[in-house]
Amino acid sequence: MPIDHDQTHAVQLQRFNQLKALILKRKAFEAAHPYPPYSLYQTDFNFTDVHGNSLLHYAAALGDMNKIRECLKDNINPDLKNNLAQQAIHLALNNHQLEAARALFMAEADCTEVHLTHCQDDPKQIAWFKEELQHALKGAFPLPSSNYQFPRYHGQWFKPAKKQGTSHQALIRAAEIGDIPFLQSVVTHHSLPQKTVNALLPVAAGSNQLDTVRYLIENASAMDEPYGKTALIEAVKNRHRRIIDYLLSKKVDLNRQDSSKNTALSYALANNDQPVTNQLLQHGATYLHTNLSGNTLMHVAVNVGCSFLKDLLFLPGFAALQHTRNIYGFTPLDLALQTRKDSFIQLLAPEWPSDPMKKRAAYGVKPVPVNQNPVLDKMVYRLKLNYRDTRYFNPNGHCNGFSFLHSLYADKEPYYSDTLALMSHWDGSEEALAKPFDSSMPQAAFYKNLGELFEQWTNDVIWFQHSRLEEVDRLRQDDRAEQFDIIKAPPEKDNQYVPLYVEPHHATDEQGRPIHYERNEAQFLEIMSYIARMPAKTHVEFIGVSHATSAYRKAKSLVYYDCNFIFQTENNLNAQALTRRLLDWTEEFEGKMPCRLIIFCFQKDFDSPHLPDFFVLNEKEVPKSKEEACQFQRHSANYFTPLHVAVITRSLPAVKRLLADGFCDIHARDCSGRSAIKMAMDSHFNEALLLFLTLPELRLDELSGFINQAYRHGKKDILDIVLAHPEARHLHGLLLHAIPKNDLAFVKHLLTQVKMNPNQITAYTLPLMEALQRGNFAIIQALLDEGADLFMTCGYTTPLKVAFQRQSTRVDQVIAYLKDDIHRRDAMGMTALHHAVECNHAEALCKLIHAGADVRQITAAGKTAFDLLSHSLSLDKELKACYRLLISHYQFDLSNASHHQILKQLLVKLAHTYDERLYQLLLRQCNPDMIDNLDIEGQAFLHHLIETGCVEPIPLLLEQHIRLDPLSPEGNTPLMALIQAGNITKNRALIERFIQLNADVTIKNNKGKTAVDLMLESGDEHLRQWVEDYELAGPPCQA
């Protein structure tokens, strides 16, 4: 229908003025109330109205340059998007306001989502668009033959590539403006995937680039992809006759459907384009199909006011389409009534008088959209309007909230959709929020006005969406039971959420392999056919990769809900219709859709007599032999056994019958790798689990991972069942999970009642090692009391070693337990003392010594306690303490060669990490002869210390009356070595000490120099003065 531009202009101007007045009013209010919440959410000129438009949006649509300049001066962001994801520059182009678009472009508006199709076939706008984009393309990709993925600069036209090999935006832009040389350069020099080339074809066709379309088809072998846009659809949609003619000459599939199941003919009718419609029909276009919304071409024609609908009625079968209802229950006649198209009403119902038709309730009444987008937009706007926090309104995951709310209100339909319609229809005014509800409205029983209703339903959507709240309460998005339990009021016991069948997120099978819930149409149909047998009031959530929907079992049919449905749907579906709609409306990948299922009901329905007595299989499906059970599985699209079906549908009588017959393999896996037992575990089907656990062929250890998970999440019901099994003692992982949680009661239960072996290695560790690392006294004692072995080997360690690590806090407990085993070696050949020493645990070492541990014990490898001490360039407090303890208690025997050797090693080692008190303690164990005879690689010990710069111990050594003048290989005495060491200032006091102790200053070195000669030649005034003061000068040296 033609657009009334004057009316549109008037509406836009009115909205501009209303928004500006609102902004000024809010700013004045905030100035008068400078405190929270008003100070937290202060209004600026970027504030938008209920449609998501800023002042700049309306100024651009009006083409008012003064208003645009004023908006930009007020720092309004030109990249703001309205509720239709449009920026101001989009509205400028859509309204043929080229000067406005140029001004926004000069203001550096983001153009990454601005396309040629937005130019509305306006030659001036198209020329400007091409010129700017061509300039940007050349600047960003000057050499496309070598680089077409990563722009030299991003500017306004190109987004940063997320990762290598994913960005084809340059190719898309080149196809959009018909830059064939650019495309030729890339195609010639790069091996492009065919899918990449194919994606360019609809872009070029939609942008009226005939030569580019011809090049892509004839030179690059481009073709339409199986799903999504086609070149013909884009050409028809944008009215490009030359391209339509060319594509039809190439005999393209003119009946190919896009993602909305529309064909090229659908868009020709939507454009009211009779010549193209006739052309497509002449080439064999089909016209009896329905699109995703169930609309026939007659629905499309009525919607757009098609001027040649009368001619179409002569097509065979077309007139009969007037009786077809779309998924919302509307026939073409209904649409004509809603939009007051009287000529179409007479055309489609000539037998009905005109006046009575106009008096029908539906005449002139358009249904209000109830899909999530308009409702969410209104919810967010109301929060903004009232200075409320919108951070928890995550744009991802709203479908989870809406789907669950639909289930919650399923018994009250159409209450749910009517309530959404109330919110969707809100005009954005505060007056409408405060206006009391009419008492006849069902919503009036719960809410005073629309504001109260918005408050509750916004909170519910945020809560059951649960995207941002995960980081607050740690509940997962699909933890429905916990979410529902927190918010329900005490009297609402009947509405308690009861999960019947659950496919967990990030699930694994019994072997720990990840499960991928990918199903094709046959697999979905099989599952839905069994769900359709379940009692009424059973609900299903379909949780996909990026979208969630739900279904509801009515008495004789199924109801399917998707929050993207524009209106309330006609919902008396069978399993096949629901399956097809599910796949049509959700993400489908090459015939398969990743989607998890959660089946649930509410407590009032669970307690009904129907569910406990429900037997899902008919008598023919119950196997009478193992061969029949195997045959059932082979013919199942999901590779289900009858036992899988019974568990999925929560049919306890069927589980009992099948297990009693014994023909089904309880370990058989479906196509996702799950057994019926695994399904029962995931779904907390405890009654079935009890039956499974009585079977002798059950391998309980296969379920250890899931049992551990049940413990971590506090699923006591599952644990009680599992631990009653005679093989439960083998579930050692439970013990390892209980220890970190300090769950003493459970640990004792596992050890004393379940009789678990405390010395069983699990996951490369032992329970006692885990307990010792965490220092829980009671759990350590419980393990020791039940026979946990400190000396048990686990890889390259033992609990004994863990007990005496430096961070250990349970040394006393372990030492008390050791008693007579204090000298016992573990499998590593080490005692408790050795481990304490190796870990530099001084407190433990001290307590072991007082408990009678012999510090002179050696390990099985022949190492002494001193050998085990870890050493570094410096001694920390713990290491020093360990040395003191060992040296003090070692009781060295200098006649013992090994003791003699230990002391020599310590003299050297501790000299390099000098601590005066420690070295004094060591020297008390030595005698002067030992030190004098200590030789380090042909050097006397004093010379070794001087050469290595480690002179701090020398004063203490001199007090031991050692020899003062041992000679080095160069003939130097220690005094001479100190003078020549190069750091006289540092060594000056030590040099003087040697002189005071009467070191021989007359000995000549290999160069014939004495100590006096060296002192006089040193240039140090103090040394020269000492020669005189100590009367050291002798006869002059002979040359």
Secondary structure, DSSP 8 states (H G I E B T S, - for coil): ----HHHHHHHHHHHHHHHHHHHHHHHHHHHH--STTTTTS---TT---TTS--HHHHHHHHT-HHHHHHHHHTT--TT---TTS--HHHHHHHTT-HHHHHHHHHTT---TT--GGGGTT-HHHHHHHHHHHHHHHHHH-S-TTT-SSS-S--TTT----SSTT---HHHHHHHHHT-HHHHHHHHHHS---HHHHHHHHHHHHHTT-HHHHHHHHHHS-----SSS--HHHHHHHTT-HHHHHHHHHTT--TT---TTS--HHHHHHHTT-HHHHHHHHHTT-------TT---HHHHHHHHT-TTHHHHTTSTTTGGGGG---TTS--HHHHHHHTT-HHHHHHH-TTS-HHHHHTSTTTT------SHHHHHHHHHHHHHHTT---TT--SS-HHHHHHHHHHHTGGGTTHHHHHHHHHHT--S-HHHHHSB--TTSGGGGT-SBHHHHHHHHHHHHHHHH-STTHHHH---TT-HHHHHHHHS-GGGGGG-EEEEEE--TT-B-TTS-B---EE-HHHHHHHHHHHTTS-TT-EEEEEESS-EEEEEE-SSSEEEE-TT-SS-----B-HHHHHHHHHHHS--BTTBEEEEEEEEEEHHHHTSSTTTT---S-TTTS-SSHHHHHHHHHT-TT---HHHHHHHTT-HHHHHHHHHHT-S-TT---TTS--HHHHHHHTT-HHHHHHHTT-TT--GGGGHHHHHHHHHTT-HHHHHHHHTSTTGGG-HHHHHHHTTTT-HHHHHIIIIIS---TT--BTTB-HHHHHHHHT-HHHHHHHHHTT--TT--BTTB-HHHHHTSTT-S-HHHHHHHHGGGTT---TTS--HHHHHHHTT-HHHHHHHHHTT--TT---TTS--HHHHS---SS--HHHHHHHHHHHHHS---TTSHHHHHHHHHHHHHHHHT--HHHHHHHHTT--HHHHHT-EETTEEHHHHHHHTT--TTHHHHHTTT--S----TTS--HHHHHHHSS-HHHHHHHHHHHHHTT--S----TTS--HHHHHHHS--HHHHHHHHHTT---S----
